[in-house]
Amino acid sequence: MIEINTRIQNLKPSATLAINQKVKRLRNQGHIVYNFGFGQSPFTIHQKIVAALIDNADNNDYLPSTGLPELKENISSYLKKYHRVVANPKYIYIGPGSKELLYQTILMLEGVFLIPQGSWVSYLPQVKSKGGKYAILKTPHENNYKVTADILLDYCANNFAGQKNLILNSPNNPTGAVYSAEELKSLSEVCKEHNIIVLSDEIYSLLSFQNGRSSSIGEYYPKKTIVFGGLSKIFSAGGYRLGFMALPQELKFMHENFSSLFSETFSAVASPIQYAACEAFSLKKEVLEQITTNTAILKTIGHYVFNELEGIGVKCTQPQGGFYIMVDFEKYRALFAEKQLFTSKEIANYLLEYGGIALLPGSDFYYNENTLNFRLAYVDFDGKSATKGFSKNHVSDQSF
Ligand code: PLP
C-alpha cells in the first residue's frame, strides 16, 4: 500500500476553485448563473507591464532566489510612498504569488497562528498542512467583521505563553472591510505588549475605496510586521504568479533561512515576469491612473450592491475596498429551515442549484457553519468594457 501524508490527505480543494468549477459546469449545461463566487480581478493588465514582459521574453537567466534587485528597490519605494512602510530592499523577497510566500513563512514560524473570522480561505489549510497550531478569533458583524484590540488582548490574556503569529488582511477578503489607521494603531499596541509577529496580507492594498491607499500595520508596528503583496489584485495579473514579502529589520536574522528555503523549493520566479513586475511597481502615472479608475469602478459597484441589498432589507456591511461584501441571511433562517437547510454551506449549494446564484458560505471563512453569512464577490463583469464606459469625471468624483 502506498502511504501519503495524512495532513495533506485531509486538505479539501480550495472552496473558491470548487465553486468556479461548479459554475462552469452549470453554465456548460445551459443554465444561467449569477456568479458572485468568483474572486479574480476583472480588469486588464496595463500595456506597459505586458510590454516589459514581452521585452524580456528571451531572458532565460535564473535570477537570485530572493528576487531581482531592481524589483525589490521598486517595491521598497512603493511601500514607503503608498503605505508608509520602511522596508530594506535586501529583506524583500519575490516568490510565485503571495500565497506561496505566506505558506513558506507559516512553515518558518513556530507557535500559534491567530486567524480572525472572516479571513481568506487558504490560511488555515496552510497552517494545518504543516501540523501547526491555530486559534480563530471572533469578529463581530457590528465591527464590520474586523478583529479589535480587545479581542486580541483577551486571547493573549488567556493564552499567555508561547509565540503568537497574527494573520491580518486589509482590505479584506471576504468582508470588504479596511482597517483604519486608528484600529491598526490599537492592534499594534497589543502586538507590542505580547511580542506578536504579524503577517500582514496587503494584496488588495491600492484597491481601498477611501483614497486608494490602505493603511498598513507595518507603519505602526515596524519591528515585527511582515508585509505581503503582489501583482494579482492591484495590477490584475493573478496569472503572472508573482508576490512579494517584506521582512522587517528586526527579523532579518531569518534572511539566510528564507534564502535557503526559497532556493531549495521554487529557485526563483520566472525572469520575464520579474521584469514585468519591476515595471508595475515603478507605478508610472499611466499605470496608477488605471488602478485609480479600476478602484473607482469597484467602489461604484460595491456601493450599488450594498444599497440595493439594504434596500430590500438584507443585512450587510458596506464594502471599503477590494472585490467583496458579506451578506447576512439570518432573517431568512426560518424560511430556509422549512426546506431543511440549516448551514451556510447547505444554503449556498441550494441557491446555486435552484436559483443560479453562486455565493461562498461564511463557513469557508472560519464562521460557525450555523452563522448564515455569505461572501458575495462583485467582479464577474467585463472589466475592459467597464473601464471604457467609465468617464474620467466619475473618477475625480471619487476623491482619490
Ligand atoms: N491573500 C488574499 C486575501 C487573497 O484573496 C489572495 C488571492 O485570492 C491571495 C492572498 C493570493 O494572492 P497571490 O495571487 O499573490 O498568490
Boltz pocket constraint, residues with backbone or C-beta under 6 A from the ligand:
constraints:
  - pocket:
      binder: B
      contacts: [[A, 39], [A, 96], [A, 97], [A, 98], [A, 99], [A, 100], [A, 120], [A, 169], [A, 171], [A, 172], [A, 173], [A, 201], [A, 203], [A, 229], [A, 230], [A, 231], [A, 232], [A, 238], [A, 241], [A, 242], [A, 243]]
      max_distance: 6.0
